Amino acid sequence: MLKSTDVFVIGGGPAGLAAAIAARQRGFRVIVADGAVPPIDKPCGEGLMPDGISALRRLGITVKPQDSCSLRGIQFRRAGRAVGARFPSSGSGLGLRRTILHRIMTERAAELGVDLLWRTVVTSISSEAVNLADRTVGAKWIIGADGGNSRVRRWARLDTYLREGLRYAFQRHYHIEPWTDSVEIHWGPHSQIYVTPLADAQVGVALISRDPKLRLDEALSAFPKLKSQLRGAVPFAEKGALSATRKLKRVCRGNVALIGDASGTVDAITGVGLGLCFNQALVLAECLESGTLDRYPNEHRRLAFRPLLMARLMLALDGRPKLQQRTLQALHRRPEIFRRLLAFHGGVPSGLRLTLDGLTLGWGLLTA
Ligand SMILES: Cc1cc2nc3c(=O)[nH]c(=O)nc-3n(C[C@H](O)[C@H](O)[C@H](O)COP(=O)(O)OP(=O)(O)OC[C@H]3O[C@@H](n4cnc5c(N)ncnc54)[C@H](O)[C@@H]3O)c2cc1C
């Protein structure tokens, strides 16, 4: 063995960097290895909810205004009708390019003294050691942050799902001045397109559907208003990704813990994967400091509860145009319910009030 460390993080995407920063903030010696070279890009809606921004702040990261676009809320659009809600006054969201997020997270990790190994693929793990192509590194804790197709998950025999659902996503950027300060979710008969305003006169446009062959250009014909808004704007290359809802039976074993997409995912329509992994990182670092991962599974489940619930609610509308229409009508009539749902989605606790809203919305749907 050439070297050893307290914490070895496999994967230097947002989850891995967040885990490394949080562990370093608690005094651990940390190594991150990633096969790619920064700044790492990835197809993503690139929207950060208010609770994701608070978690970033706890990691010591503030995003400069010129690097991002402030998001005031979410708007649902369908067949010419729009209904929107604003985030609570306590916070707004951010539209932020993945490459910029990766750069600022890498800078923060480097500033704290995290040992960053790029172009470095991890080939396997054994108890208390991580194997790279040319050496083995001893590690007290091993964190699998290697994304949705995690190999660490397989190596640690954590690859058993309680639930799994797959959809297909295609994403593109357009050079055009953003026309909105909300994330727009356009509901079509068989797909959704969501639009995120970004800095530097760009918008991100992501298509999600159950059809692996459906591409943005073809899908846009079901969204004439959006298509005309994008007319003349210069698009960049289209990138594809899987949008999965995956709930794992276990997220840690022995000294190995999973985080981010490696530890389970929620459908991309929720736009919360990033905030979720930042919050997981903070909790995981607390567990490492306590010397045991015992609390991590429960905390992980608690953090995933809200996104999984919202994913279920939103996916109930997928492919059901009549229900979409009724939901938009009901939310239009009772805008305060949309506001509270959005507050819940953005991380504001609610409880009984939300249950009452659910019942009122259900009644609204029946009578719309
Ligand atoms: C279409 C789409 C839209 C989305 N929109 C949003 C949104 O608007 N807002 C939001 O918050 N979330 C969104 N998400 C979710 C979000 O993108 C993910 O939750 C987030 O990228 C998870 O980050 P991660 O670090 O876990 O995984 P990744 O970003 O996939 O990083 C994994 C890293 O591990 C590295 N790696 C893998 N294997 C190895 C190995 N063996 N050795 C070394 N390195 C390795 C890879 O190179 C990669 O850099 C969206 C997802 C999709 C698919």
Ligand as a Chemical Component Dictionary entry (heavy atoms), coordinates in Angstrom:
data_LIG
# 
_chem_comp.id                   LIG 
_chem_comp.type                 NON-POLYMER 
_chem_comp.pdbx_formal_charge   0 
_chem_comp.three_letter_code    LIG 
# 
loop_
_chem_comp_atom.comp_id 
_chem_comp_atom.atom_id 
_chem_comp_atom.alt_atom_id 
_chem_comp_atom.type_symbol 
_chem_comp_atom.charge 
_chem_comp_atom.model_Cartn_x 
_chem_comp_atom.model_Cartn_y 
_chem_comp_atom.model_Cartn_z 
_chem_comp_atom.pdbx_ordinal 
LIG C1  C1  C 0 -32.424 14.560 -16.925 1  
LIG C2  C2  C 0 -32.077 14.837 -15.507 2  
LIG C3  C3  C 0 -32.419 16.048 -14.965 3  
LIG C4  C4  C 0 -32.122 16.319 -13.630 4  
LIG N1  N1  N 0 -32.443 17.554 -13.124 5  
LIG C5  C5  C 0 -32.115 17.864 -11.863 6  
LIG C6  C6  C 0 -32.378 19.171 -11.360 7  
LIG O1  O1  O 0 -32.883 20.047 -12.044 8  
LIG N2  N2  N 0 -32.027 19.428 -10.081 9  
LIG C7  C7  C 0 -31.452 18.484 -9.270  10 
LIG O2  O2  O 0 -31.175 18.789 -8.102  11 
LIG N3  N3  N 0 -31.170 17.251 -9.731  12 
LIG C8  C8  C 0 -31.485 16.919 -11.007 13 
LIG N4  N4  N 0 -31.173 15.679 -11.501 14 
LIG C9  C9  C 0 -30.491 14.717 -10.606 15 
LIG C10 C10 C 0 -29.006 15.012 -10.499 16 
LIG O3  O3  O 0 -28.451 15.238 -11.769 17 
LIG C11 C11 C 0 -28.298 13.842 -9.813  18 
LIG O4  O4  O 0 -28.967 13.528 -8.625  19 
LIG C12 C12 C 0 -26.834 14.176 -9.505  20 
LIG O5  O5  O 0 -26.100 14.286 -10.696 21 
LIG C13 C13 C 0 -26.207 13.068 -8.656  22 
LIG O6  O6  O 0 -24.838 13.298 -8.538  23 
LIG P1  P1  P 0 -23.832 12.121 -8.188  24 
LIG O7  O7  O 0 -22.571 12.787 -7.803  25 
LIG O8  O8  O 0 -24.490 11.158 -7.272  26 
LIG O9  O9  O 0 -23.644 11.304 -9.539  27 
LIG P2  P2  P 0 -22.872 11.721 -10.875 28 
LIG O10 O10 O 0 -23.066 13.149 -11.164 29 
LIG O11 O11 O 0 -23.303 10.718 -11.894 30 
LIG O12 O12 O 0 -21.324 11.496 -10.529 31 
LIG C14 C14 C 0 -20.753 10.226 -10.425 32 
LIG C15 C15 C 0 -19.259 10.368 -10.672 33 
LIG O13 O13 O 0 -18.630 9.122  -10.382 34 
LIG C16 C16 C 0 -17.575 8.919  -11.309 35 
LIG N5  N5  N 0 -17.291 7.476  -11.334 36 
LIG C17 C17 C 0 -18.143 6.477  -11.650 37 
LIG N6  N6  N 0 -17.527 5.277  -11.514 38 
LIG C18 C18 C 0 -16.259 5.540  -11.075 39 
LIG C19 C19 C 0 -15.138 4.715  -10.733 40 
LIG N7  N7  N 0 -15.196 3.374  -10.804 41 
LIG N8  N8  N 0 -14.004 5.330  -10.352 42 
LIG C20 C20 C 0 -13.916 6.666  -10.284 43 
LIG N9  N9  N 0 -14.957 7.498  -10.588 44 
LIG C21 C21 C 0 -16.102 6.944  -10.968 45 
LIG C22 C22 C 0 -18.128 9.486  -12.626 46 
LIG O14 O14 O 0 -17.084 9.848  -13.498 47 
LIG C23 C23 C 0 -18.922 10.693 -12.134 48 
LIG O15 O15 O 0 -18.174 11.883 -12.168 49 
LIG C24 C24 C 0 -31.478 15.362 -12.823 50 
LIG C25 C25 C 0 -31.143 14.118 -13.356 51 
LIG C26 C26 C 0 -31.439 13.852 -14.693 52 
LIG C27 C27 C 0 -31.076 12.511 -15.262 53 
# 
loop_
_chem_comp_bond.comp_id 
_chem_comp_bond.atom_id_1 
_chem_comp_bond.atom_id_2 
_chem_comp_bond.value_order 
_chem_comp_bond.pdbx_ordinal 
LIG C1  C2  SING 1  
LIG C2  C3  SING 2  
LIG C2  C26 DOUB 3  
LIG C3  C4  DOUB 4  
LIG C4  N1  SING 5  
LIG C4  C24 SING 6  
LIG N1  C5  DOUB 7  
LIG C5  C6  SING 8  
LIG C5  C8  SING 9  
LIG C6  O1  DOUB 10 
LIG C6  N2  SING 11 
LIG N2  C7  SING 12 
LIG C7  O2  DOUB 13 
LIG C7  N3  SING 14 
LIG N3  C8  DOUB 15 
LIG C8  N4  SING 16 
LIG N4  C9  SING 17 
LIG N4  C24 SING 18 
LIG C9  C10 SING 19 
LIG C10 O3  SING 20 
LIG C10 C11 SING 21 
LIG C11 O4  SING 22 
LIG C11 C12 SING 23 
LIG C12 O5  SING 24 
LIG C12 C13 SING 25 
LIG C13 O6  SING 26 
LIG O6  P1  SING 27 
LIG P1  O7  DOUB 28 
LIG P1  O8  SING 29 
LIG P1  O9  SING 30 
LIG O9  P2  SING 31 
LIG P2  O10 DOUB 32 
LIG P2  O11 SING 33 
LIG P2  O12 SING 34 
LIG O12 C14 SING 35 
LIG C14 C15 SING 36 
LIG C15 O13 SING 37 
LIG C15 C23 SING 38 
LIG O13 C16 SING 39 
LIG C16 N5  SING 40 
LIG C16 C22 SING 41 
LIG N5  C17 SING 42 
LIG N5  C21 SING 43 
LIG C17 N6  DOUB 44 
LIG N6  C18 SING 45 
LIG C18 C19 SING 46 
LIG C18 C21 DOUB 47 
LIG C19 N7  SING 48 
LIG C19 N8  DOUB 49 
LIG N8  C20 SING 50 
LIG C20 N9  DOUB 51 
LIG N9  C21 SING 52 
LIG C22 O14 SING 53 
LIG C22 C23 SING 54 
LIG C23 O15 SING 55 
LIG C24 C25 DOUB 56 
LIG C25 C26 SING 57 
LIG C26 C27 SING 58 
# 
